[in-house]
Amino acid sequence: MVTICVDAMGGDKEPQVVLDGIAAALQEDEDLGVLVAGPEELVVPFCANHQRARALVCTESIAMDEHPAEAVRTKKDSTIVRGCAAVKQGEANGFFSAGSTGAIFAAATLGVGRIKGIKRPAIASALPGASGRKTVLLDLGANADVRPESIVQFAQMGRAYSRVVLGAEEPRVALLSNGSEDTKGSELALSYHKALAEASDGWFAGNAEGTDLLAGTYDVIVTDGFTGNVALKSLEGTAKYILRAVKHMTEESKRAAAGALLLKPALKELAHDLSGDEMGGAILLGLKAPVLIGHGDTSVDAVKNGTLATAAAVRGELVERISQAIAAA
């Protein structure tokens, strides 16, 4: 049985949303166990009423607005710190939280530990694609400044994730740049391109543009954490604007309202794809165990899917695949 530690206090919504998501995950996966981290009055009754759920009683939690490193250092009994420690100690095989990204990154890097040879863990997420193929984008904010050798490791980790989670057989990697030509990009981007080309045995496809992010053209797109985070937030902002604009138009026009009613199922599906709920959130690659970070504005489905995705990464031996790729490089 695979056991995943889930942070009951993660996210902007009430803890009951997380508990309902855990319950849904347990119902869907009969070979799943969950270690539920949270205050005694919350997690003990829940675990008493759910088979394959165990309580990890914690007296503290880390808020979204706290300084990540300081909070991890001072709040040793927080759900995030204790959850990562439980993974390191072998009580759980992976960790899922919709809490502070910075705190999860800090606690997991220190508590779970890095795979041997990994210089910097990276945050990755699978974006929906117009072609029907999902694209793994990384780094999404863990490392603002990145050396070329780390970009190569991001590519190797992204390829492993694409194989294990998305089922790609021979994942193709592209570098996010401001043009598809090999000569395009800043001096730093050109150094990334050179390093990827030299490391590749055929998997590096060259540069990708911003328009490729949701096209499904490539299996993996790599960049530094600063650029990746800006790109992701731009996509999220654009999606929210479009949905708000459609809603505003339906309020202003009866004809638009009638059309929107017909389009409602398609719009809901689009919103679901862009929300990331299907994948449960972003994953930290390069650690000794799978760690997934959910959206703060999470949902029952997102918690369920995040828990199941963490278990799938364990069963698919994602960490072992990444270790092998780094050792062979």
N, C-alpha and C positions, 0 to 999 in steps of 0.2 A: 504493500500500500504506500502511495505517495502522500506525504504530509506537507501542507503548505501553511505557513504562519500568515495570518491576515490581521492587519491593524484595524481594530474596530473603531478607533477614534480618528481615522484618516478621512479627509474630505471636508467640504464646507457644509454638508447636510447633516442631519441628525444621525447618530450611530445606528438607529434602527434600519436605515437604508443599507448600511454595510452588513448588518446581521441578516437581513432578508436576502441579500446577495449571496452570503455564505450558505444560507439554507438552500437556496436555489442550486448552487454549485454542488452541494452534498447530494441533493436529490438527483441531479443529472449524472453524476459520476459516482458509482457505487464502490469504486476502488480508491476513493479520495478521503483523506483525513485532514482536518483543519485544526490548527492551534490558534485560538482566538485571543489576541492580545488586547487587554482593556481593563477598566476598573472592575472590581469584584462584583459590585451590584449589577453590572451589565452582562459580563461574560459568564459568570457561574450559572445563573438561571438558564441562559441560552444553551450552554453546553449540556446541562442536565436534561434538557428536552430534545437534544439532537444527538443521535448516534454518530460516532466517528468525529465528534468535536470535543476538544479539550481546552480548558481555560489556562491562559497565561496571565495571571493577575498582575497588573501594573498600577502604580499610584500616580503616574505623571503622563502628560501628553505634550507634544510640541505643536504650537500654533503656527499657522501659515506666515504670520508676520514676525516671528522670532528670528534672530540671527542664527542661521543653520549650524555653523561650527560651534558657536558658544552654547547653543541649546543642547547639542549632542554631547558636549563636554560636561555640562552641568546637570543635565537631566538623565542620570544613569538608569532611572527606573521608568523612563518613558516607553511608550509602546513601540516606537521606531527603534530605539537603541536595544531594548530587550528582545524585540522580534529578530533583529539581525544577529544578536548574540545567540538566540535559540538555534538559528541556522548553523552558525559556526560550531555550536556544541553538539550538533547532530539531532536535536529535537525536531527539526523540520528540514525539508529538502529545498525549500525556497520561501521567498517572502513577497507579500503583496501589500501595498499601502497606497491610499489616495491622499496622503499627507504632503507635507512640504518637500518639494523635489530636492532642494539643497540639503535638507536634513537627512533625507533618505540616502542621497548620494554620499554624504559624509559618513553616516553611520554604517552603511553597507561597505564602503571602501575600507574602513577601519575594522568593522566587526566581522564581515564575511571574508574579506581579503581578496586580493587580485590573483588571477591565474599567473603562474610563473611565466615570465617573459613579457607580460602585458605592461606597457609603460603607463597608459592612461585608460581607464574604463570610459565607455562612451554610452550616451543615451540614444536609443534607436526606436523608431516607430514605423509601422507599415501603413503607407498611404494608399487610398483607393486609386485605381487607374482607369482611364477611359477605355483602354483595351480589354479590361477585365482582369488584368494582372496587377497585383499589388507591388509597390516599390518600397523597399526599406531605405529610410533616410536617416543618416547619422553623420555627425554628432549633433544633438539637438540642444546643447547648452552646457554640457559638463566641462568642456575645455574650450575657452575662448581663443587661446593661442596654442597652435598645434605645429609641431615639427613634421617634416615630410615622412619620417619613419612611423610616426603615429597614424598618419593618414593611411598608410599601407596596412597597419594593423586594423584600423577601422574597416577597411575594405575586406580583410580576411574574416573579421568577426561578423560583418554584415552578410557575407556570403554563407557563413555557417548558419546564421539565423534564417536566411532565406530558404536554405535547404530544409532545415528541421521544422520550421513553423509554417512556411508557405509552400513547401513541396517543390521548389525549383531544383532542377537536376544539375544544370551548369550555370549558376547565376552570373550575369553580366554586370559589371560595375562601371559607373560613370562618375566623373568629378564635376561637381556643380561649379559653373563658371559663367562668364558674361557672353559667351559665344561658343558655338560648337567646334570652331576651328582650334587645332592644337596650339596655335600661336596666341590665342586669346587669353586674357587674364592678367592679374597683377603678378609681380615677381614671385610672390609667395605661392600663388596658384600655379604658376609655371613650374615651380620646384615640386609641388605636389604631383603635377602631371608627369614630370620626369621620373619621380620615385615610383609611381604606380606603373608606368610603362616598363620600367626596369624590373619590377617585381613580378609582373604578370607573365603567365605562360599562355595567354590567349583570352583571359577573362576581362581585361581592361578594355572598355569600348571607347574611351576618349572623354571629351567634355559633354556635359549636359547643361541645358539652359533652364531657367526658371519655368518655362512652359512645359518642360518634361516631367515636372514633379508629379502631376496628376494625369500624365498621359499613359502611364504603364509601359513606357518604352524600355526601361531598364529594370533589372531586378533590385539593384542597389545603387544609391547615389550617396557619395561621401563628400563631406566638407568639414570645416572647423566648426566648433560649437557656437561661435558668435554668428556666423552666417546661417548655420542650420536653424538656430533659434529664431532669428529674424524671418527666415523663409517660412517656418512653421506658423509663427504668429501672424504673418501676412495672410497665409492661406486660411487660418481660422477666422481672422477679421473679415476677409472677403466673403467667406461663407455666411457669417452672421449678418453682414450687410445685405447680401442677396435675399436671405430669408426675411429680414426686416422690411426690405423694399417690397417684396411680394405681398407681405401682410398689409403694408400701408396702401398698396394699390388696390387690394381687395376691399379695403375700408372706404376708398374714394369712389369706386366704380362698381355698379351692380353687375356689369358685364364681366369685369375682371374677377369679381367674387364667384360668378357662375363658372368661369374657366378654372379658377383656383380649386373649386370643389371637385372638378373632374381630375385635376392634377394632384389632389391632396395625397393619394397613396404614393405617387412618384416622389413628391416633395418630402414626405416623411422618410422614404427610403434614402433619399439623397442626404437629408439631415443626419440620419443614422450612420451612413458611410463616413461622413465628414467628422462626426463626433468622436470617432475612435472607440465607441463602446464595443464594437464587435471584437476588437483585439484586447480590450480591457485597459489599454494605456500604453505607455512606453516601457521598454525594457533596458536595464543596465547590462551592457555586454562587457565582458572582461573580468568578471568576478567568479569566485569559486562555486557559486550557486546562483540560480536564476533569481533576479530581483526585479519586480515589475512595479512601475509607478503609475497609478491611476490619475484621472483628471480630478481636480479638487471639487468641481461641480459634477460629482459622479452620480450614478444611478444604480438601481438594483441589478440591471443587466450588465452594466460595466463591472461591478464588483464580481458578479458571477463569472463573467468572461475573463476577467483578470485573474481570478483564482484558478480557473480551468486552464488558461494559457500558461500560467506559471507551472502547473502540473505537467502540461504537455511539453514544456521546455525540459523539465526533469526527465520525463520518459523518453524524449527524443535525444537525450544525452548531449544537449547543446553545449554545456561546459566542456565536455570531453572533445566534441568536434572542434571547438575553438582552440583548445589546448593542442590538438594535433596539427591544426593549421599553423599555429604560431611556431610550434617545434619544427615543422617542416620548412618554414620560411628561411 
